[in-house]
Amino acid sequence: MPPRIPISTATVVMLVALRLCIGWHFFSEGVKHFTDPHWTSEPTLRSATGPLAELYHSYVPDVHGFEHFLHAEPSQSPEHAVQAWIDEIQKDWDDDRQQFALHFDFDAQRNKQALAVLQQYQARLRSWAADNKDALATHAHEWQRKASTREAPDGNLPFQRKRLAEKQALLTAEAGGWTSQIRALGRDYENALATLADDERPPMPPRASSIDLVDGTMTYVILGTGLLLLLGLLTRAACVAGAIFLFSVVMMQPFWVSGTVPTYNQYVEMFALLTLATTQVGRWAGLDFFLANLISRPCCSVKGKTDVSES
């Protein structure tokens, strides 16, 4: 039997301090996500690269068909793609108005008011589109050009992969900025319609999307992991859960792909959690000490009764 390696009191103290530091980091980030109504993981998922990029991108909502019209329609010119996207937004807003009027049973007067609100925000949308039309068309052109370069014979060369990754990050940031502005304008439009609603009727049910599920899961995993680490409760499970979450983060920007965002901090924290999972750090200064005693006490009682009966 190999000799047991003793652990000094200083080592125990430092491991407990490490657990509390990581726990506070997770908990504080979870609180930020929980209390910020505008937080979303969409920009992070949208910027994912590497072999799992398509999986991460599948959770990103397509804002009124932005991806379809500006990124996946090479058959039409960039200018026509931009106009098709703007037309789709106006159509979706009109559909929202009709559903809103049907839900709240609008009379002729309020239907007329709702139509006026729609026309007002459609005008604001067209003004926004006029200001950004050239930039949007250039974006669509550059996206098609990037796709063509990737499919070219030299598209897999290291220098081309680096250039494509940098271009991808730039175009993704542009797309995220525009879609965020459109979503903000859409929220203002919905709030304007809500002023016409009857308070006696229940509000419109919120639209659920895949990104809502991802955001909710991520928030509660981060918050729960941090709380368990701070309390020292189910510490090993919390360490493994936190490490799995951080692994999913670093896989969005794998280090072997050129041009990725550095994720050294996440790597360090992930391996620190895996290290803590191999120790009894929750029993040294946490609720796992009492949990372990509650579990072992019945076992000792059963063993004692067995010994007495055998004697």
C-alpha positions as a printed Julia matrix, in Angstrom:
311×3 Matrix{Float64}:
   0.0     0.0     0.0
   1.54    3.33   -1.05
   2.3     5.76    1.79
  -0.19    8.56    2.36
   1.05   12.03    1.52
   0.31   14.42    4.41
  -1.33   17.78    3.68
  -0.24   20.72    5.77
  -2.65   23.12    7.41
  -1.4    25.89    5.12
  -2.31   23.79    2.07
  -5.8    23.18    3.45
  -6.28   26.9     4.09
  -5.12   27.84    0.59
  -7.37   25.23   -1.07
 -10.36   26.5     0.9
  -9.46   30.08   -0.09
  -9.23   28.98   -3.73
 -12.66   27.36   -3.49
 -14.16   30.52   -2.01
 -12.54   32.77   -4.63
 -13.82   30.69   -7.55
 -17.19   30.35   -5.86
 -17.5    34.11   -5.44
 -16.51   34.64   -9.08
 -19.22   32.26  -10.29
 -21.82   33.61   -7.86
 -21.21   37.28   -8.69
 -21.33   36.59  -12.44
 -24.56   34.64  -11.99
 -26.11   37.52  -10.04
 -25.13   39.95  -12.82
 -26.78   37.76  -15.44
 -29.86   37.24  -13.29
 -30.4    40.93  -12.5
 -29.59   42.34  -15.95
 -32.71   41.99  -18.16
 -30.71   42.79  -21.29
 -27.93   40.26  -20.77
 -27.75   37.49  -23.34
 -25.18   34.91  -24.38
 -25.93   35.6   -28.05
 -22.75   37.62  -28.84
 -20.58   34.91  -27.28
 -22.37   32.12  -29.15
 -22.36   34.07  -32.4
 -18.58   34.62  -32.23
 -17.82   30.92  -31.64
 -15.26   29.34  -33.95
 -13.73   25.92  -34.4
 -15.26   22.48  -34.97
 -18.26   23.11  -32.68
 -19.08   26.53  -34.11
 -22.15   25.33  -36.0
 -23.57   23.78  -32.82
 -23.16   27.04  -30.89
 -24.52   29.1   -33.8
 -27.64   26.93  -33.94
 -28.79   28.44  -30.63
 -28.52   32.01  -31.92
 -31.9    33.4   -33.06
 -32.12   34.66  -36.62
 -33.41   38.22  -36.1
 -36.16   38.6   -38.71
 -34.15   36.4   -41.08
 -30.9    38.39  -40.96
 -28.8    35.24  -41.45
 -31.08   34.02  -44.23
 -31.14   37.23  -46.25
 -27.67   38.69  -45.69
 -25.56   35.59  -45.09
 -27.22   32.69  -46.9
 -28.66   34.23  -50.09
 -25.82   34.43  -52.65
 -28.35   34.33  -55.52
 -29.31   38.01  -55.13
 -27.32   41.22  -54.95
 -26.36   42.63  -51.53
 -28.66   45.63  -52.09
 -31.65   43.38  -52.79
 -30.76   41.21  -49.77
 -30.78   44.26  -47.49
 -34.13   45.43  -48.84
 -35.59   41.94  -48.46
 -34.52   41.93  -44.8
 -36.09   45.33  -44.14
 -39.31   44.18  -45.84
 -39.32   41.06  -43.65
 -39.02   43.15  -40.48
 -41.96   45.34  -41.54
 -44.02   42.24  -42.32
 -43.19   40.67  -38.94
 -44.17   43.85  -37.14
 -47.48   43.93  -38.98
 -48.09   40.31  -37.95
 -47.31   41.29  -34.34
 -49.86   44.13  -34.55
 -52.56   41.77  -35.81
 -51.85   39.21  -33.08
 -51.82   41.97  -30.47
 -55.17   43.34  -31.69
 -56.68   39.85  -31.73
 -55.42   39.03  -28.21
 -56.8    42.24  -26.69
 -59.91   42.33  -28.91
 -59.26   45.83  -30.25
 -62.21   47.82  -31.47
 -62.07   49.94  -34.64
 -60.64   52.96  -32.8
 -57.79   51.06  -31.15
 -57.1    49.16  -34.39
 -56.63   52.51  -36.07
 -54.29   53.65  -33.29
 -52.29   50.41  -33.51
 -51.94   50.87  -37.28
 -50.66   54.41  -36.67
 -48.08   53.05  -34.22
 -46.98   50.45  -36.79
 -46.59   53.08  -39.51
 -44.62   55.31  -37.15
 -42.12   52.56  -36.31
 -41.92   51.36  -39.9
 -40.93   54.92  -40.83
 -38.24   54.85  -38.12
 -37.05   51.51  -39.49
 -36.81   52.85  -43.04
 -34.88   55.86  -41.75
 -32.49   53.54  -39.92
 -32.12   51.41  -43.06
 -31.35   54.48  -45.19
 -28.56   55.46  -42.78
 -27.08   51.94  -42.76
 -27.95   50.7   -46.25
 -24.47   51.01  -47.73
 -22.82   49.45  -44.68
 -25.3    46.55  -44.7
 -24.76   45.95  -48.42
 -20.98   45.99  -47.92
 -21.39   43.55  -45.04
 -23.41   41.14  -47.2
 -20.82   41.41  -49.99
 -17.92   40.78  -47.62
 -19.72   37.78  -46.09
 -20.22   36.22  -49.54
 -16.6    36.98  -50.39
 -15.44   35.32  -47.17
 -17.47   32.21  -47.98
 -15.95   32.08  -51.49
 -12.43   32.46  -50.09
 -12.98   29.62  -47.62
 -14.06   27.32  -50.45
 -11.07   28.25  -52.61
  -8.15   25.76  -52.96
  -5.88   27.88  -50.75
  -8.61   28.57  -48.18
  -7.18   26.01  -45.77
  -3.69   27.47  -45.67
  -2.61   28.83  -42.26
  -2.4    32.49  -43.32
  -5.82   32.27  -45.01
  -7.38   30.61  -41.97
  -6.08   33.43  -39.79
  -7.41   36.1   -42.15
 -10.77   34.35  -42.39
 -11.03   34.05  -38.6
 -10.3    37.77  -38.17
 -12.81   38.63  -40.9
 -15.39   36.35  -39.31
 -14.97   38.07  -35.93
 -15.31   41.52  -37.51
 -18.4    40.64  -39.53
 -19.98   38.86  -36.56
 -19.5    41.95  -34.39
 -21.1    44.1   -37.1
 -24.08   41.77  -37.4
 -24.53   41.67  -33.63
 -24.58   45.46  -33.43
 -27.23   45.85  -36.14
 -29.48   43.1   -34.86
 -29.25   44.53  -31.32
 -30.44   47.89  -32.64
 -33.34   46.25  -34.48
 -34.34   44.28  -31.39
 -34.26   47.47  -29.31
 -36.46   49.22  -31.88
 -38.78   46.21  -31.84
 -39.06   46.35  -28.04
 -39.97   50.04  -28.26
 -42.62   49.17  -30.85
 -44.09   46.45  -28.61
 -44.11   48.82  -25.63
 -45.94   51.42  -27.72
 -48.55   48.82  -28.67
 -48.85   47.8   -25.02
 -50.06   51.29  -24.1
 -53.18   50.58  -26.16
 -53.93   47.29  -24.37
 -56.75   46.7   -21.92
 -55.41   46.18  -18.41
 -58.26   43.79  -17.6
 -56.96   41.2   -20.06
 -53.86   39.06  -19.43
 -50.68   40.29  -21.16
 -49.36   38.76  -24.34
 -47.41   35.56  -23.56
 -43.68   36.03  -24.16
 -42.15   34.31  -27.16
 -39.8    31.54  -26.09
 -36.68   30.9   -28.15
 -33.65   28.65  -27.99
 -31.47   31.53  -26.77
 -33.84   32.05  -23.81
 -33.31   28.44  -22.78
 -29.54   28.78  -23.14
 -29.47   32.05  -21.17
 -31.64   30.65  -18.38
 -29.63   27.43  -18.1
 -26.33   29.29  -18.15
 -27.47   31.79  -15.5
 -28.69   29.15  -13.05
 -25.7    26.85  -13.6
 -23.27   29.71  -12.89
 -25.3    30.97   -9.92
 -25.85   27.49   -8.45
 -22.23   26.44   -8.89
 -21.02   29.58   -7.16
 -23.45   29.2    -4.26
 -22.53   25.55   -3.68
 -18.83   26.37   -3.73
 -19.29   29.2    -1.24
 -21.28   26.96    1.1
 -19.02   23.96    0.61
 -22.07   21.83   -0.19
 -21.86   19.02   -2.79
 -18.49   20.57   -3.56
 -17.18   17.88   -5.88
 -20.31   17.92   -8.01
 -20.18   21.73   -8.13
 -16.51   21.66   -9.17
 -17.22   19.2   -11.97
 -20.26   21.2   -13.14
 -18.24   24.42  -13.16
 -15.39   22.74  -15.04
 -17.8    21.4   -17.68
 -19.28   24.87  -18.12
 -15.83   26.43  -18.52
 -14.89   23.7   -21.0
 -17.91   24.65  -23.11
 -16.69   28.27  -22.98
 -13.12   27.51  -24.07
 -14.41   25.3   -26.88
 -16.08   28.38  -28.38
 -12.59   29.79  -28.94
 -10.29   26.73  -29.21
  -6.63   27.69  -28.92
  -5.56   25.7   -31.98
  -7.73   27.82  -34.31
  -6.0    30.91  -35.69
  -7.33   34.31  -34.62
  -9.38   33.1   -31.66
  -9.94   35.17  -28.52
  -7.54   34.1   -25.72
  -9.22   31.99  -23.03
  -6.3    31.49  -20.64
  -8.29   32.62  -17.6
 -11.01   30.06  -18.28
  -8.43   27.29  -18.74
  -6.77   28.13  -15.41
 -10.08   28.23  -13.56
 -11.25   25.0   -15.19
  -8.16   23.07  -14.09
  -8.34   24.65  -10.63
 -11.89   23.31  -10.26
 -10.82   19.85  -11.43
  -8.02   19.95   -8.86
 -10.44   20.92   -6.08
 -12.74   18.07   -7.16
 -10.01   15.58   -6.2
  -9.85   16.88   -2.61
 -12.15   17.05    0.41
 -12.16   20.85    0.38
 -15.9    20.94    1.11
 -15.45   18.95    4.34
 -12.58   21.08    5.6
 -14.62   24.27    5.78
 -18.12   23.74    4.49
 -21.46   22.02    4.83
 -20.06   18.81    3.33
 -18.57   18.14    6.78
 -22.06   17.85    8.31
 -23.44   16.05    5.25
 -20.7    13.42    5.49
 -21.44   12.92    9.2
 -25.17   12.5     8.53
 -24.44    9.86    5.91
 -21.81    7.97    7.93
 -23.75    8.0    11.24
 -26.5     5.54   10.13
 -23.83    3.27    8.71
 -21.97    3.26   12.04
 -25.22    2.6    13.93
 -26.03   -0.4    11.73
 -22.51   -1.73   12.12
 -22.71   -1.38   15.93
 -26.0    -3.25   16.13
 -24.58   -6.04   13.94
 -21.53   -6.4    16.19
 -23.73   -6.61   19.3
 -26.01   -9.27   17.82
 -23.09  -11.36   16.69
 -21.55  -11.28   20.18
